[in-house]
Amino acid sequence: MAQIYRVFQDSEGYMWYGTEGGGLCRDDGYTVTVFRSDFHTPRLLESNWITCITEDNEHKIWFGTKRGLYILDKKDYSITSLEDKEIERWAIDAILSASDGTLWVSAGNRLFRYDADQKRLDSYTVRWNGEFRSVSQIYEDNLSDIWIVQWRGGLFRFDMEKNDFVSCNWPFEDSPTYIMKDHNSGSYWISTWGKGIVRFDPGAENHKNMFSESPAFYESDDSRRYINGMAQDSILNYLWTITTDNLYIYKVSVTNELYPVEEPDILSSEKKILNQIISDKAGNIWVPAYYPHTFIVSFHQNQAVRYTVPKMEKNYGYPASPVSFVYDDGDYWFFQRRTGLYLCNSADNGLLSISELPGFKGKKISPLLEQSKNGNGIFSVANDTIVMRLTYSKTVSSEYIISLPYDDRIHTLHEDSDSNLWIGTSNNLFKYDLRLHALSNVVRDIGIVNDIVVASDGKVFLATEKQGLCIVQPDDTLYNYHKEENFSILTEAPNFIIWAGTQQGNVYYYAPGGKEIVSVTKDCALNGDAILAIEADNHGYIWILTDQRIVIYDPVTKSTNVVYNSDPSVLMNNFLSLYKDEKGIIHVGGTDGFCSFPDYDRFNTTNANIPVKLSSIKVNGDVRLTGYSEEVITLQPKEQNIELFFSTPDHLNAKNIRYAFRYNEEKEYWNYLLEGQNNIFLTGLAKGEYVLYVKATDKNGYWGDNSIKIVVRRLPAWYETTFAYVIYIFIIIAIICIVLYYYSEWKKRKLIDEQIHNSAKDLQELVSQLSENTLTPAPAEGLNLKDLLVSMQKILQRQKEQKDNSTDITPSDEKPLSLSDEKFIQRALDYVEQNIDNSDYSVEQLSKDLGMERTGLYRKLGSIIDKTPTSFIRSIRLKRAARLLEEGCTVSEAADRVGFGTSSYLSRCFQEEFGIKPSQYIASFKQRKKTTD
């Protein structure tokens, strides 16, 4: 980014930077977007030097350049030049958006007034001592009065009735440079070029009392008296001024007197070249500058107290790096990485190396430190197996407590309220009674025990490496949770809830009377870093220590606040250890010393309404800024992936802000993002509407009560439209109809083929019978229908010749059926009747039902009733069809119910059997019935 010349904050909280040659920039706290003329956007601006910035009532950004005035529409972030050809290429000196919706512009020793539609309403020229002067500032106070300050000129107020500017009769030779109204009183402050700050009271009784010089500048040097700009913060109500070479601050008394205030420590004493000064909505001071670089002054309370142990680096060449420590009434007992155990007094910076004292040399002192709750000093471990108590009173003394077997290494110590010292080893849990000097093995073969907490109800909680979180009941019953995780640390909160951390980066809690442990890893915004330590302070907040962060979690509101090792009040290379002293104050150890957090209660200094803005989106890799209050995003059919970016007005604390989102149908379930992450990915979106709600925290991790609604609407592709679906339905219907048609035709062909096949078999049987009667050989197997007909004609011809040559032909009398034949015919009739509606019921099936061979059935029926099986079955079907037609069935219904595949086939067979069509039969039957009636 080029050198920042002007800074402006708009109504949405975005910061806008006007640069010298680098164009206009928008900063949402996470990303800076640049608008300028370059090879990507040629001719966007005539000049990339931005001189002034404002926002009108329609949320358009007006900005002046060295070559004209431009308007940026935040609905689509398009930029157009002002539609006033007269000043099209003029240098713009100042600009103001007034509360009545008009815009005031200073250019070329003139003032111009426009409405929101860029229509010029009027123009003005203002003289000072007979000369036209350029206007360096246009200002509107809380009473909507318009004031202007001329460069090397005077002070004027706009008179609405006269439609002109009226001089305030500036009484000094030193010209005014800036005017602003005090936040608390009705007075104005005017900075000058030579007299410092002058108090201005327009309502004074006489002109003499209207302007009052400040005694604070009577004896000050020139650096303070030549002021370029001024601002008043909303936190302390201090006046901040930028001069020719520095930044100066003044406190305003109740009598409107000014008193110099010492500059912030962050600023060097070197001379500075400062361009502008403003106060944002949060009260922070922004100073664009040439030298040093643009900087911001905030008013965050420094809640951390640092102590660096200066003698550690001075005496031993190492910075303090306490991997474990105990704070005991001003003294830090700490184990220094690589060099051993030390005792440090933070009041006088005294430092004592315990490992180098007589009686400790040659002993391997463990980093395990536990403060004695029922006595003075601390417990520590020597040579991995010997527990000793260390006390300090002018000198350090040690007391032997207990020694464990050499093969059972001690990993943790904990003293309960009953003077029991619990000892966790590489395989066992011991309890040592400090009063009775009795040692007992409570749990055997449990693996490495990393931490111990004895709860108020007598339960003993163990953080183990192989058995998970273990709970030992008062009756010695053992319960395990999450054996797959390596539990490293435990603590008990004031409400008796047990909190546990793991090497895998998870945090759990166990409530009294509970049966399961509950994970809060997502609520705490943890990222998988191993949990080094965990403590609960007196407010009930849970402090979670990782290598680079301290996460402070409020279980009631599920809010989080994060302290980084790089924060200015902390400044440690990394965190190592955590401790809560007897007063409930949290102390943190890390590379470079200690930090303490007295009276930490940031969750009670929060804002319930936290505005969240959708700042930009990325669609298929292309980024675009979202319009003012844009909450509905429409995607084209090919745009199936979108990334949403959010921001809040708190630019300085963007890395501490957390966001959460939920879908419309998920009323209670929120998806929580890590602090500093402001983007949400939606991928593979199908057509339709997706509704999301997004909320954010403040700088202290408190979740706001409000949320914004975002609607993402993906348009359907042509093949996903209603018209396309109608076409699909018609195509499916057409396919079904075609399939049904071909299936029906296939059924017809199959039925005809079966009938032909059966007829061929009947003919073959008939030919066989005739062959037997005429001593003519039967046709060979597989003979086709044509061959059968030819053979049959030959046999019939022979029979006729034999009959003609016969000399004794006597007609035979018709023989009555025997009882066995009648029973056979009745059985055959019953089988056919039972399968009358089965079109697939064939001669083969009838033969099988009667228990006969096909050939035998042909002979049997032929000898009894002189019919083939096929004609027998068809005759029965047709007679049943005739009865159904008499009962009122249609031809199609009758065909279906008597096993004919189609009505046309039934009609043909019906006419062959009865010599009349079914329709004629129905008409004849109705006529007979009418005649009979």
ZAMARGU-4260 file (C-alpha; in steps of 0.2 Angstrom, whole numbers, plus 5000, padded with zeros to 4 digits):
<rodrens>
0) 5000/5000/5000 | 5006/5018/4996 | 5009/5031/5009 | 4992/5035/5018 | 4987/5053/5017
5) 4969/5053/5024 | 4959/5041/5035 | 4940/5040/5036 | 4927/5028/5044 | 4911/5025/5036
10) 4894/5020/5043 | 4897/5002/5042 | 4913/5003/5052 | 4925/5000/5037 | 4941/5011/5037
15) 4945/5020/5021 | 4962/5026/5017 | 4967/5039/5004 | 4984/5037/4998 | 4997/5047/4989
20) 4997/5039/4972 | 4990/5022/4978 | 4972/5026/4976 | 4957/5023/4988 | 4958/5008/5000
25) 4944/4999/5010 | 4950/4990/5025 | 4937/4978/5033 | 4949/4972/5047 | 4955/4957/5037
30) 4958/4962/5019 | 4962/4979/5011 | 4954/4982/4994 | 4962/4995/4983 | 4953/5006/4970
35) 4965/5014/4958 | 4970/5017/4940 | 4982/5004/4934 | 4984/4991/4920 | 4970/4981/4927
40) 4958/4996/4928 | 4965/5009/4917 | 4956/5027/4917 | 4947/5022/4933 | 4953/5038/4941
45) 4962/5053/4933 | 4973/5054/4949 | 4977/5041/4962 | 4982/5054/4975 | 4967/5055/4987
50) 4965/5071/4996 | 4948/5069/5006 | 4935/5056/5009 | 4916/5057/5016 | 4900/5047/5015
55) 4883/5053/5010 | 4866/5049/5017 | 4864/5035/5004 | 4880/5027/5009 | 4890/5032/4994
60) 4908/5036/4996 | 4913/5053/4989 | 4932/5056/4988 | 4942/5070/4981 | 4958/5068/4971
65) 4971/5080/4963 | 4961/5078/4947 | 4943/5078/4951 | 4929/5072/4963 | 4923/5054/4962
70) 4908/5044/4969 | 4909/5025/4974 | 4892/5017/4975 | 4893/5004/4989 | 4879/4994/4981
75) 4890/4987/4968 | 4907/4997/4971 | 4906/5005/4955 | 4915/5022/4953 | 4910/5037/4943
80) 4916/5055/4942 | 4906/5070/4948 | 4894/5076/4934 | 4900/5094/4935 | 4911/5098/4920
85) 4918/5114/4928 | 4928/5106/4942 | 4931/5089/4932 | 4949/5090/4934 | 4951/5102/4948
90) 4961/5097/4964 | 4949/5094/4978 | 4954/5102/4995 | 4940/5097/5007 | 4923/5088/5007
95) 4909/5087/5019 | 4893/5076/5019 | 4880/5087/5029 | 4866/5080/5039 | 4853/5087/5027
100) 4859/5076/5013 | 4869/5089/5004 | 4888/5088/5000 | 4900/5103/5002 | 4916/5103/4991
105) 4931/5115/4992 | 4941/5117/4976 | 4950/5131/4968 | 4946/5145/4981 | 4928/5141/4979
110) 4914/5131/4988 | 4901/5120/4979 | 4885/5113/4986 | 4877/5097/4978 | 4863/5086/4982
115) 4864/5067/4983 | 4861/5066/4964 | 4876/5076/4960 | 4866/5091/4955 | 4875/5108/4959
120) 4864/5118/4971 | 4875/5133/4973 | 4893/5139/4973 | 4901/5152/4985 | 4917/5162/4986
125) 4923/5168/5003 | 4935/5183/5005 | 4947/5186/5019 | 4955/5203/5020 | 4949/5206/5002
130) 4957/5190/4995 | 4950/5174/4990 | 4957/5160/5000 | 4956/5141/4999 | 4945/5131/5012
135) 4955/5118/5021 | 4941/5112/5032 | 4922/5111/5031 | 4914/5106/5048 | 4897/5102/5054
140) 4893/5103/5072 | 4879/5094/5082 | 4867/5108/5079 | 4869/5106/5060 | 4879/5122/5058
145) 4892/5123/5044 | 4909/5130/5048 | 4923/5133/5036 | 4942/5136/5040 | 4952/5145/5027
150) 4970/5141/5024 | 4980/5157/5030 | 4963/5165/5032 | 4948/5166/5044 | 4934/5157/5052
155) 4916/5157/5044 | 4899/5151/5048 | 4885/5147/5035 | 4870/5158/5037 | 4855/5148/5029
160) 4844/5164/5028 | 4857/5174/5018 | 4863/5158/5009 | 4881/5164/5012 | 4896/5162/5024
165) 4897/5175/5038 | 4914/5179/5046 | 4917/5176/5064 | 4930/5190/5065 | 4945/5180/5068
170) 4955/5191/5080 | 4972/5184/5078 | 4986/5185/5065 | 4989/5167/5067 | 4977/5158/5056
175) 4965/5144/5061 | 4969/5127/5055 | 4955/5116/5062 | 4938/5118/5072 | 4929/5105/5082
180) 4916/5105/5096 | 4920/5098/5113 | 4911/5082/5117 | 4905/5088/5134 | 4903/5107/5133
185) 4895/5119/5121 | 4912/5127/5117 | 4923/5124/5101 | 4941/5121/5100 | 4951/5129/5086
190) 4969/5124/5082 | 4980/5138/5075 | 4996/5140/5066 | 5006/5149/5080 | 4995/5150/5095
195) 4991/5132/5099 | 4973/5129/5104 | 4960/5143/5106 | 4943/5140/5114 | 4929/5148/5104
200) 4912/5152/5112 | 4900/5159/5099 | 4887/5163/5112 | 4898/5175/5122 | 4891/5192/5127
205) 4905/5201/5117 | 4917/5198/5104 | 4932/5199/5116 | 4926/5185/5127 | 4922/5174/5111
210) 4940/5168/5108 | 4951/5163/5123 | 4969/5158/5122 | 4975/5143/5132 | 4989/5146/5145
215) 4995/5129/5141 | 5004/5137/5126 | 5010/5153/5134 | 5027/5146/5137 | 5027/5131/5126
220) 5039/5128/5111 | 5035/5131/5093 | 5032/5113/5090 | 5016/5113/5101 | 5009/5129/5094
225) 5010/5126/5076 | 4995/5113/5074 | 4990/5105/5058 | 4975/5095/5064 | 4966/5089/5080
230) 4954/5076/5087 | 4945/5072/5103 | 4944/5053/5109 | 4928/5047/5116 | 4936/5037/5130
235) 4946/5050/5140 | 4940/5065/5130 | 4958/5070/5128 | 4962/5083/5114 | 4975/5075/5102
240) 4985/5087/5091 | 4997/5084/5076 | 5010/5098/5074 | 5024/5102/5062 | 5035/5088/5070
245) 5025/5078/5084 | 5010/5072/5092 | 5003/5081/5108 | 4989/5077/5120 | 4979/5088/5132
250) 4967/5084/5146 | 4951/5095/5147 | 4947/5101/5164 | 4929/5104/5170 | 4933/5123/5168
255) 4938/5120/5150 | 4957/5122/5154 | 4970/5112/5144 | 4984/5102/5153 | 4997/5093/5143
260) 4997/5074/5145 | 5013/5063/5143 | 5013/5055/5126 | 5011/5035/5124 | 5026/5025/5127
265) 5024/5017/5110 | 5029/5033/5102 | 5047/5038/5100 | 5054/5055/5105 | 5060/5058/5087
270) 5052/5071/5076 | 5037/5065/5066 | 5029/5070/5050 | 5010/5068/5053 | 4996/5070/5040
275) 4980/5069/5049 | 4972/5063/5065 | 4955/5056/5068 | 4945/5046/5082 | 4935/5031/5076
280) 4919/5025/5083 | 4928/5015/5097 | 4938/5030/5102 | 4954/5024/5095 | 4966/5037/5087
285) 4971/5035/5069 | 4986/5045/5063 | 4991/5043/5045 | 5009/5049/5043 | 5025/5049/5033
290) 5036/5046/5047 | 5034/5035/5057 | 5022/5024/5047 | 5003/5026/5050 | 4999/5021/5068
295) 4984/5018/5079 | 4983/5022/5098 | 4970/5012/5107 | 4964/5013/5125 | 4964/4994/5130
300) 4967/4991/5148 | 4983/4982/5151 | 4977/4968/5162 | 4994/4958/5162 | 5008/4962/5174
305) 5025/4956/5167 | 5040/4950/5177 | 5055/4945/5167 | 5067/4939/5181 | 5081/4951/5175
310) 5095/4942/5185 | 5092/4925/5176 | 5099/4931/5160 | 5112/4943/5168 | 5119/4929/5179
315) 5116/4913/5168 | 5115/4920/5150 | 5097/4912/5148 | 5080/4921/5149 | 5069/4914/5162
320) 5059/4899/5155 | 5049/4891/5169 | 5042/4874/5164 | 5034/4873/5181 | 5032/4885/5195
325) 5023/4889/5211 | 5019/4907/5217 | 5021/4909/5236 | 5017/4927/5243 | 5029/4936/5231
330) 5041/4922/5228 | 5042/4912/5212 | 5048/4894/5215 | 5052/4888/5197 | 5060/4875/5187
335) 5071/4882/5174 | 5073/4872/5158 | 5090/4864/5158 | 5098/4872/5173 | 5087/4867/5188
340) 5076/4874/5202 | 5076/4892/5207 | 5068/4904/5219 | 5065/4922/5214 | 5058/4936/5224
345) 5049/4948/5212 | 5050/4963/5224 | 5069/4964/5225 | 5073/4954/5210 | 5083/4942/5221
350) 5087/4925/5212 | 5093/4909/5221 | 5099/4893/5212 | 5093/4879/5223 | 5101/4866/5213
355) 5118/4874/5217 | 5115/4874/5236 | 5125/4862/5247 | 5114/4847/5250 | 5106/4848/5233
360) 5122/4846/5222 | 5122/4829/5214 | 5103/4827/5216 | 5092/4826/5201 | 5078/4839/5205
365) 5062/4835/5196 | 5051/4849/5188 | 5037/4843/5198 | 5031/4856/5210 | 5016/4856/5222
370) 5013/4870/5235 | 5010/4863/5252 | 4992/4867/5257 | 4994/4863/5275 | 5011/4870/5279
375) 5024/4881/5272 | 5035/4879/5256 | 5033/4867/5241 | 5034/4848/5238 | 5047/4843/5225
380) 5055/4826/5219 | 5073/4821/5219 | 5080/4807/5209 | 5063/4803/5202 | 5058/4793/5218
385) 5061/4804/5233 | 5048/4816/5239 | 5054/4831/5249 | 5047/4848/5256 | 5057/4864/5253
390) 5054/4880/5263 | 5062/4896/5263 | 5066/4908/5278 | 5082/4917/5274 | 5089/4900/5268
395) 5082/4886/5259 | 5079/4870/5269 | 5073/4853/5264 | 5063/4839/5273 | 5063/4821/5268
400) 5045/4815/5266 | 5045/4797/5257 | 5054/4787/5245 | 5047/4775/5233 | 5055/4760/5224
405) 5068/4765/5212 | 5058/4757/5197 | 5042/4767/5200 | 5046/4785/5194 | 5035/4799/5201
410) 5026/4809/5188 | 5014/4820/5199 | 5010/4826/5216 | 4994/4833/5224 | 4990/4837/5242
415) 4972/4836/5248 | 4963/4846/5262 | 4965/4831/5274 | 4984/4831/5273 | 4986/4817/5261
420) 4999/4818/5248 | 4994/4809/5232 | 5008/4802/5222 | 5005/4797/5204 | 5019/4786/5196
425) 5023/4777/5180 | 5012/4763/5185 | 5003/4766/5202 | 4993/4778/5213 | 4999/4780/5231
430) 4992/4790/5245 | 5004/4796/5259 | 4996/4802/5276 | 5007/4816/5281 | 5001/4815/5299
435) 5003/4797/5301 | 5017/4794/5289 | 5008/4780/5281 | 5009/4775/5263 | 4996/4765/5254
440) 4994/4759/5236 | 4977/4764/5230 | 4977/4759/5212 | 4990/4747/5204 | 4995/4744/5186
445) 4986/4760/5180 | 5000/4766/5169 | 5008/4784/5169 | 4998/4796/5180 | 5000/4814/5174
450) 4989/4823/5186 | 4978/4821/5201 | 4963/4830/5209 | 4954/4825/5224 | 4936/4832/5223
455) 4926/4839/5237 | 4915/4823/5237 | 4930/4812/5240 | 4932/4806/5222 | 4949/4805/5215
460) 4952/4810/5197 | 4967/4804/5188 | 4974/4810/5171 | 4983/4795/5164 | 4991/4791/5147
465) 4984/4774/5144 | 4968/4773/5154 | 4960/4790/5149 | 4952/4800/5163 | 4950/4789/5178
470) 4938/4791/5193 | 4942/4782/5209 | 4926/4781/5220 | 4927/4782/5239 | 4924/4763/5239
475) 4939/4761/5227 | 4928/4757/5212 | 4937/4763/5196 | 4929/4771/5181 | 4937/4775/5164
480) 4933/4788/5151 | 4941/4790/5134 | 4955/4777/5135 | 4960/4782/5118 | 4967/4799/5124
485) 4982/4804/5133 | 4975/4815/5148 | 4988/4827/5154 | 4980/4840/5166 | 4966/4842/5178
490) 4958/4856/5189 | 4943/4859/5200 | 4932/4874/5197 | 4924/4884/5211 | 4907/4875/5207
495) 4916/4858/5209 | 4916/4854/5191 | 4931/4844/5186 | 4940/4850/5170 | 4953/4840/5160
500) 4964/4843/5145 | 4973/4830/5134 | 4988/4830/5123 | 4977/4828/5108 | 4970/4846/5111
505) 4953/4842/5119 | 4945/4849/5134 | 4932/4840/5144 | 4922/4843/5160 | 4914/4831/5173
510) 4899/4838/5183 | 4896/4831/5201 | 4883/4817/5199 | 4886/4815/5181 | 4889/4799/5172
515) 4899/4805/5157 | 4912/4818/5153 | 4907/4832/5141 | 4918/4840/5127 | 4919/4859/5125
520) 4934/4859/5113 | 4923/4867/5099 | 4916/4880/5111 | 4933/4885/5117 | 4940/4887/5099
525) 4954/4875/5102 | 4964/4870/5086 | 4972/4854/5091 | 4987/4861/5101 | 4992/4850/5116
530) 4984/4857/5132 | 4999/4861/5143 | 4989/4867/5158 | 4972/4871/5164 | 4965/4882/5179
535) 4949/4889/5185 | 4949/4906/5192 | 4938/4913/5206 | 4925/4920/5193 | 4923/4902/5186
540) 4932/4906/5170 | 4943/4892/5163 | 4961/4896/5158 | 4967/4884/5145 | 4986/4885/5141
545) 4994/4880/5124 | 5011/4884/5117 | 5006/4900/5109 | 4989/4905/5117 | 4979/4906/5133
550) 4961/4903/5130 | 4949/4910/5144 | 4932/4901/5143 | 4916/4907/5151 | 4906/4891/5153
555) 4890/4901/5157 | 4890/4911/5141 | 4901/4899/5131 | 4912/4915/5127 | 4930/4914/5124
560) 4944/4927/5126 | 4962/4923/5119 | 4978/4930/5125 | 4993/4927/5113 | 5011/4926/5118
565) 5014/4940/5106 | 5002/4953/5114 | 5011/4969/5119 | 5007/4966/5137 | 5014/4948/5137
570) 5028/4947/5124 | 5034/4929/5127 | 5041/4918/5114 | 5030/4904/5120 | 5020/4898/5135
575) 5026/4885/5147 | 5016/4884/5163 | 5001/4890/5172 | 4997/4893/5191 | 4983/4900/5202
580) 4989/4907/5218 | 4980/4908/5235 | 4971/4924/5230 | 4964/4917/5214 | 4976/4927/5203
585) 4982/4918/5187 | 5000/4917/5184 | 5008/4912/5167 | 5026/4906/5164 | 5035/4906/5148
590) 5051/4910/5139 | 5055/4927/5145 | 5048/4926/5162 | 5031/4928/5171 | 5014/4937/5168
595) 5000/4939/5181 | 4982/4944/5177 | 4975/4952/5193 | 4956/4955/5193 | 4953/4948/5176
600) 4935/4950/5171 | 4934/4956/5153 | 4918/4946/5150 | 4909/4959/5161 | 4914/4974/5150
605) 4905/4969/5134 | 4893/4975/5121 | 4877/4964/5118 | 4874/4971/5101 | 4889/4967/5090
610) 4886/4972/5071 | 4892/4959/5059 | 4894/4963/5041 | 4896/4952/5025 | 4911/4961/5018
615) 4914/4951/5002 | 4912/4934/4994 | 4922/4923/4983 | 4913/4913/4969 | 4922/4900/4960
620) 4939/4909/4964 | 4933/4927/4960 | 4932/4939/4974 | 4919/4953/4974 | 4914/4966/4988
625) 4896/4965/4994 | 4884/4979/4993 | 4878/4990/5007 | 4867/4979/5018 | 4867/4965/5005
630) 4860/4950/5013 | 4854/4940/4997 | 4867/4933/4986 | 4861/4926/4969 | 4872/4913/4961
635) 4872/4908/4942 | 4869/4889/4938 | 4888/4886/4935 | 4892/4895/4952 | 4891/4880/4964
640) 4905/4886/4977 | 4905/4901/4987 | 4916/4908/5001 | 4908/4921/5013 | 4919/4934/5022
645) 4913/4944/5037 | 4919/4958/5048 | 4915/4969/5063 | 4920/4987/5066 | 4934/4982/5078
650) 4949/4982/5066 | 4961/4982/5080 | 4955/4966/5088 | 4951/4957/5072 | 4962/4942/5077
655) 4952/4940/5093 | 4935/4940/5085 | 4926/4924/5083 | 4911/4920/5071 | 4898/4907/5072
660) 4885/4902/5059 | 4870/4890/5058 | 4858/4885/5045 | 4840/4891/5046 | 4833/4873/5050
665) 4846/4871/5064 | 4838/4882/5077 | 4850/4879/5091 | 4866/4871/5083 | 4879/4884/5079
670) 4895/4880/5070 | 4910/4889/5079 | 4925/4896/5070 | 4942/4899/5077 | 4946/4917/5083
675) 4953/4927/5068 | 4944/4916/5055 | 4931/4926/5046 | 4926/4915/5031 | 4913/4902/5028
680) 4914/4889/5014 | 4899/4883/5005 | 4903/4870/4991 | 4894/4859/4979 | 4877/4869/4980
685) 4862/4862/4972 | 4849/4874/4965 | 4838/4882/4979 | 4839/4894/4993 | 4851/4892/5008
690) 4848/4903/5024 | 4862/4906/5036 | 4863/4916/5052 | 4880/4923/5058 | 4885/4930/5074
695) 4901/4937/5081 | 4910/4940/5098 | 4917/4957/5104 | 4936/4959/5107 | 4934/4950/5124
700) 4926/4934/5117 | 4908/4939/5122 | 4895/4933/5110 | 4883/4946/5104 | 4864/4944/5106
705) 4861/4949/5087 | 4865/4940/5071 | 4863/4943/5053 | 4853/4933/5040 | 4862/4928/5024
710) 4852/4921/5010 | 4862/4912/4996 | 4851/4908/4981 | 4858/4897/4967 | 4848/4898/4951
715) 4843/4882/4942 | 4852/4877/4926 | 4840/4875/4910 | 4839/4856/4914 | 4834/4860/4932
720) 4819/4872/4927 | 4801/4867/4929 | 4799/4868/4910 | 4813/4855/4908 | 4805/4844/4921
725) 4788/4845/4911 | 4798/4839/4896 | 4806/4825/4906 | 4788/4819/4911 | 4782/4819/4893
730) 4798/4810/4888 | 4795/4797/4901 | 4777/4795/4897 | 4781/4793/4879 | 4794/4780/4883
735) 4782/4770/4894 | 4769/4771/4880 | 4781/4764/4867 | 4787/4750/4879 | 4768/4746/4883
740) 4764/4746/4864 | 4779/4734/4860 | 4775/4723/4875 | 4757/4721/4869 | 4763/4717/4851
745) 4775/4705/4859 | 4761/4697/4869 | 4750/4695/4853 | 4764/4687/4843 | 4768/4675/4857
750) 4750/4670/4859 | 4748/4668/4840 | 4764/4658/4840 | 4758/4647/4854 | 4741/4644/4845
755) 4750/4640/4829 | 4762/4629/4838 | 4748/4620/4847 | 4738/4618/4830 | 4754/4611/4822
760) 4755/4598/4836 | 4736/4594/4834 | 4738/4592/4816 | 4753/4581/4819 | 4743/4570/4831
765) 4729/4569/4819 | 4741/4564/4805 | 4748/4551/4817 | 4730/4544/4820 | 4726/4544/4802
770) 4742/4536/4798 | 4738/4522/4810 | 4721/4520/4802 | 4727/4520/4784 | 4744/4511/4787
775) 4752/4527/4781 | 4769/4532/4790 | 4767/4547/4801 | 4777/4563/4797 | 4794/4564/4805
780) 4797/4574/4821 | 4800/4592/4818 | 4789/4593/4802 | 4783/4610/4799 | 4765/4615/4797
785) 4766/4615/4778 | 4772/4598/4777 | 4759/4592/4790 | 4745/4599/4779 | 4752/4591/4764
790) 4753/4574/4773 | 4736/4576/4779 | 4729/4580/4762 | 4737/4564/4755 | 4730/4553/4769
795) 4712/4560/4767 | 4713/4557/4749 | 4718/4539/4752 | 4704/4537/4764 | 4691/4544/4752
800) 4698/4532/4738 | 4696/4517/4750 | 4679/4523/4755 | 4674/4524/4736 | 4681/4507/4733
805) 4672/4499/4747 | 4657/4487/4742 | 4650/4486/4760 | 4648/4503/4768 | 4635/4503/4783
810) 4633/4519/4793 | 4638/4516/4810 | 4626/4520/4824 | 4632/4534/4837 | 4638/4525/4852
815) 4633/4532/4870 | 4647/4537/4881 | 4653/4525/4895 | 4653/4530/4913 | 4672/4531/4913
820) 4672/4542/4898 | 4660/4554/4906 | 4670/4555/4921 | 4686/4559/4910 | 4677/4572/4900
825) 4671/4580/4917 | 4688/4580/4924 | 4695/4589/4909 | 4681/4601/4909 | 4684/4605/4927
830) 4703/4609/4924 | 4699/4620/4910 | 4686/4629/4920 | 4698/4632/4934 | 4711/4640/4922
835) 4699/4649/4911 | 4707/4666/4913 | 4725/4659/4911 | 4730/4663/4893 | 4745/4652/4896
840) 4735/4636/4900 | 4740/4624/4886 | 4737/4606/4880 | 4754/4602/4889 | 4747/4608/4906
845) 4730/4600/4904 | 4739/4583/4900 | 4750/4585/4915 | 4734/4589/4926 | 4725/4573/4919
850) 4741/4563/4922 | 4742/4558/4903 | 4755/4559/4889 | 4750/4572/4876 | 4748/4559/4863
855) 4737/4549/4874 | 4726/4564/4877 | 4724/4567/4858 | 4718/4549/4856 | 4707/4549/4871
860) 4697/4565/4866 | 4697/4561/4848 | 4689/4544/4852 | 4677/4551/4864 | 4671/4567/4857
865) 4680/4568/4841 | 4690/4584/4845 | 4708/4589/4848 | 4713/4595/4865 | 4716/4613/4858
870) 4699/4614/4850 | 4692/4606/4867 | 4700/4620/4877 | 4695/4634/4865 | 4677/4628/4864
875) 4675/4629/4883 | 4683/4646/4883 | 4672/4652/4869 | 4656/4645/4878 | 4661/4654/4894
880) 4664/4670/4883 | 4646/4669/4876 | 4639/4668/4894 | 4649/4683/4899 | 4643/4693/4884
885) 4625/4688/4889 | 4629/4695/4907 | 4634/4712/4900 | 4653/4711/4899 | 4662/4719/4884
890) 4671/4710/4871 | 4688/4716/4879 | 4683/4711/4897 | 4677/4694/4891 | 4693/4691/4881
895) 4703/4695/4897 | 4692/4684/4908 | 4693/4668/4897 | 4711/4668/4893 | 4711/4676/4876
900) 4725/4689/4874 | 4716/4702/4864 | 4698/4706/4859 | 4701/4704/4841 | 4708/4687/4843
905) 4692/4682/4853 | 4681/4689/4839 | 4689/4679/4826 | 4688/4663/4835 | 4670/4667/4841
910) 4665/4669/4823 | 4673/4653/4818 | 4665/4643/4832 | 4647/4650/4831 | 4647/4658/4814
915) 4643/4675/4821 | 4653/4690/4828 | 4653/4694/4847 | 4644/4711/4843 | 4631/4703/4833
920) 4629/4690/4846 | 4626/4703/4860 | 4613/4712/4849 | 4604/4696/4845 | 4604/4691/4863
925) 4597/4708/4868 | 4583/4706/4855 | 4578/4689/4860 | 4577/4694/4878 | 4567/4709/4874
930) 4555/4698/4864 | 4554/4686/4878 | 4550/4700/4891
</rodrens>
